[in-house]
């Protein structure tokens, strides 16, 4: 399919992605590399399952549990879970892999490890992810690596700008409803929507549009 990036065969691209994952172990700034992997998966959907399987393998009995390489793999797995859904067989296998990381209820008195926290976050994200138009922005990847939310600034006519915390799954309709409530307009008969404005155009944001995709386009 047409793409701004040039690709070879799926097999060759899978090998390149494997090499990128190996490089991820020692990368000081893994964010651009992670975004590159995500972009390849968006452009070449058949590789989504491949990367999920590679990440499950890399996070199973790693040589240095909790080390930098292990952490980067879990962080990329977090970004994948907020961007793509694997096929049903791989999704079942992935959920089994995550469940092994989460402490049982009888062990809840012990503090969960960092990797267990990522596993919980990923498991919850998989229940919300429906597919993205764009890969996460660099800012979104940074907050996902910390399992946090992004702060989105919305400028309202006749009112100061409002800061809204959003996740990778927040839609424009959800933010519009929150702002209407904050501004005391819940009883207004008018309809409200979000608009995105650039140098060239201004257009309404569809109610089901993920704001994270809009922010990536701005980036």
C-alpha positions as CSV (number, residue, x, y, z in Angstrom):
1,X,0.0,0.0,0.0
2,X,1.2,3.6,-0.6
3,X,3.2,4.9,2.4
4,X,5.6,7.7,3.0
5,X,8.1,5.1,4.1
6,X,9.6,2.5,1.8
7,X,9.3,-1.1,2.8
8,X,10.6,-4.4,1.5
9,X,9.1,-7.8,2.1
10,X,7.2,-8.6,5.3
11,X,9.9,-11.2,6.2
12,X,12.7,-8.6,5.8
13,X,10.7,-6.0,7.8
14,X,10.1,-8.5,10.6
15,X,13.9,-9.1,10.8
16,X,14.4,-5.3,10.9
17,X,11.9,-5.0,13.7
18,X,13.6,-7.8,15.6
19,X,16.9,-5.9,15.3
20,X,15.2,-2.7,16.6
21,X,14.0,-4.6,19.6
22,X,17.5,-5.8,20.3
23,X,18.7,-2.3,20.0
24,X,16.0,-1.2,22.4
25,X,17.7,-3.0,25.3
26,X,20.6,-0.5,25.4
27,X,19.0,2.6,24.0
28,X,19.3,5.6,26.3
29,X,16.4,7.4,24.6
30,X,14.0,4.6,23.4
31,X,11.1,6.9,22.5
32,X,12.0,7.5,18.8
33,X,12.8,3.9,18.3
34,X,9.5,2.8,19.9
35,X,7.6,5.2,17.6
36,X,9.4,3.8,14.6
37,X,8.3,0.3,15.5
38,X,4.7,1.4,16.0
39,X,4.7,3.2,12.7
40,X,5.9,0.1,10.9
41,X,3.1,-1.9,12.5
42,X,0.6,0.7,11.5
43,X,1.8,0.7,7.9
44,X,2.1,-3.1,7.8
45,X,-0.7,-4.6,9.9
46,X,0.4,-8.2,9.4
47,X,3.4,-7.5,11.6
48,X,1.3,-6.5,14.6
49,X,1.0,-10.2,15.8
50,X,4.7,-10.7,15.0
51,X,5.8,-7.8,17.4
52,X,3.4,-8.9,20.1
53,X,4.9,-12.4,20.0
54,X,8.4,-11.1,20.0
55,X,7.6,-8.8,23.0
56,X,6.0,-11.7,24.9
57,X,9.1,-13.8,24.3
58,X,11.5,-10.9,25.4
59,X,9.5,-10.4,28.6
60,X,9.4,-14.0,29.6
61,X,12.3,-14.9,31.9
62,X,14.5,-12.1,30.9
63,X,18.2,-12.4,31.7
64,X,18.0,-9.2,33.9
65,X,14.5,-9.0,35.3
66,X,13.6,-5.4,36.1
67,X,16.7,-4.1,34.2
68,X,16.7,-1.4,31.6
69,X,16.1,-3.8,28.7
70,X,13.3,-5.6,30.4
71,X,11.7,-2.2,31.3
72,X,11.9,-0.9,27.7
73,X,10.2,-4.1,26.4
74,X,7.3,-3.6,28.9
75,X,7.0,0.0,27.9
76,X,6.8,-0.8,24.2
77,X,4.3,-3.5,25.0
78,X,2.3,-0.8,26.8
79,X,2.4,1.4,23.7
80,X,1.4,-1.5,21.5
81,X,-1.6,-2.3,23.7
82,X,-2.9,1.3,23.4
83,X,-2.5,1.3,19.6
84,X,-3.2,-2.1,18.2
85,X,-5.2,-5.2,19.0
86,X,-3.6,-8.5,18.0
87,X,-5.6,-11.4,16.4
88,X,-7.8,-13.4,18.8
89,X,-5.3,-16.3,19.2
90,X,-2.4,-14.0,20.0
91,X,-4.7,-11.9,22.3
92,X,-5.5,-15.0,24.3
93,X,-1.8,-15.9,24.6
94,X,-1.0,-12.3,25.5
95,X,-3.6,-12.2,28.3
96,X,-2.2,-15.5,29.7
97,X,1.2,-13.9,29.7
98,X,0.0,-10.8,31.5
99,X,-2.0,-12.9,34.1
100,X,1.2,-14.7,35.1
101,X,2.7,-11.3,36.0
102,X,-0.2,-10.0,38.1
103,X,-0.1,-11.2,41.8
104,X,-3.0,-13.4,42.9
105,X,-5.5,-12.0,45.4
106,X,-3.8,-14.0,48.2
107,X,-0.6,-12.2,47.4
108,X,-2.1,-8.7,47.4
109,X,-0.5,-7.8,50.7
110,X,2.8,-7.7,49.0
111,X,3.7,-4.6,46.9
112,X,3.4,-5.3,43.1
113,X,6.5,-5.2,41.1
114,X,7.0,-2.6,38.4
115,X,6.4,-5.2,35.7
116,X,3.2,-6.4,37.4
117,X,2.0,-2.8,37.3
118,X,2.7,-2.6,33.5
119,X,0.8,-5.9,33.1
120,X,-2.3,-4.5,34.9
121,X,-2.1,-1.4,32.8
122,X,-1.8,-3.3,29.5
123,X,-4.6,-5.7,30.4
124,X,-6.9,-2.8,31.1
125,X,-5.9,-1.0,27.9
126,X,-6.5,-4.1,25.7
127,X,-10.2,-3.9,26.8
128,X,-10.5,-0.3,25.4
129,X,-8.3,-0.3,22.3
130,X,-10.2,-0.3,19.0
131,X,-7.5,0.8,16.6
132,X,-5.7,4.1,15.9
133,X,-5.5,6.3,12.8
134,X,-2.0,7.5,13.9
135,X,0.7,6.1,16.1
136,X,1.2,7.7,19.5
137,X,3.0,11.0,19.5
138,X,6.4,11.3,21.2
139,X,4.6,13.0,24.2
140,X,2.0,10.2,24.4
141,X,4.8,7.6,24.4
142,X,6.5,9.4,27.3
143,X,3.4,9.4,29.4
144,X,2.5,5.8,28.5
145,X,6.0,4.8,29.7
146,X,5.0,6.2,33.1
147,X,1.5,4.8,32.9
148,X,0.1,8.3,33.1
149,X,-2.4,10.5,31.3
150,X,-1.7,13.4,28.9
151,X,-2.8,16.9,29.6
152,X,-4.8,18.4,26.7
153,X,-5.4,22.2,26.5
154,X,-8.7,23.2,25.0
155,X,-9.4,26.9,24.3
156,X,-13.0,27.9,24.9
157,X,-14.7,31.0,23.5
158,X,-15.4,33.5,26.2
159,X,-13.6,31.4,28.8
160,X,-10.0,30.7,29.8
161,X,-8.3,27.7,28.4
162,X,-9.2,24.4,30.1
163,X,-6.7,21.6,30.8
164,X,-8.2,18.1,30.5
165,X,-6.5,14.8,31.4
166,X,-6.9,12.3,28.6
167,X,-5.8,8.8,27.9
168,X,-5.1,7.0,24.6
169,X,-8.8,6.1,24.5
170,X,-10.5,9.4,25.2
171,X,-12.8,10.6,22.5
172,X,-13.7,14.2,21.5
173,X,-17.3,13.6,22.7
174,X,-16.1,12.7,26.2
175,X,-13.9,15.8,26.5
176,X,-16.8,18.0,25.1
177,X,-19.2,16.6,27.8
178,X,-16.6,17.3,30.5
179,X,-16.0,20.9,29.4
180,X,-19.8,21.5,29.1
181,X,-20.2,20.4,32.7
182,X,-17.2,22.5,33.9
183,X,-18.5,25.6,32.2
184,X,-22.0,25.2,33.7
185,X,-23.6,24.7,30.4
186,X,-25.3,21.3,31.0
187,X,-28.8,22.9,30.8
188,X,-28.0,24.8,27.6
189,X,-30.1,23.8,24.5
190,X,-27.1,24.3,22.3
191,X,-24.8,21.6,20.9
192,X,-21.1,21.7,21.5
193,X,-18.1,20.2,19.7
194,X,-14.4,20.4,19.6
195,X,-12.6,22.0,16.7
196,X,-9.0,21.6,15.6
197,X,-7.3,24.7,14.2
198,X,-4.1,24.9,12.1
199,X,-2.6,27.6,10.0
200,X,-4.5,26.4,6.9
201,X,-7.9,25.2,8.2
202,X,-10.3,24.9,11.0
203,X,-12.5,21.8,11.2
204,X,-14.8,20.1,13.8
205,X,-13.4,17.0,15.4
206,X,-15.7,14.0,15.0
207,X,-17.3,12.9,18.3
208,X,-15.8,9.4,18.1
209,X,-12.3,10.7,17.1
210,X,-9.5,9.9,19.6
211,X,-7.9,13.1,20.8
212,X,-4.6,11.3,21.0
213,X,-4.7,10.9,17.2
214,X,-5.4,14.7,16.8
215,X,-2.4,15.5,19.0
216,X,-0.2,13.2,16.9
217,X,-1.3,15.1,13.8
218,X,-0.3,18.4,15.4
219,X,3.1,16.9,16.3
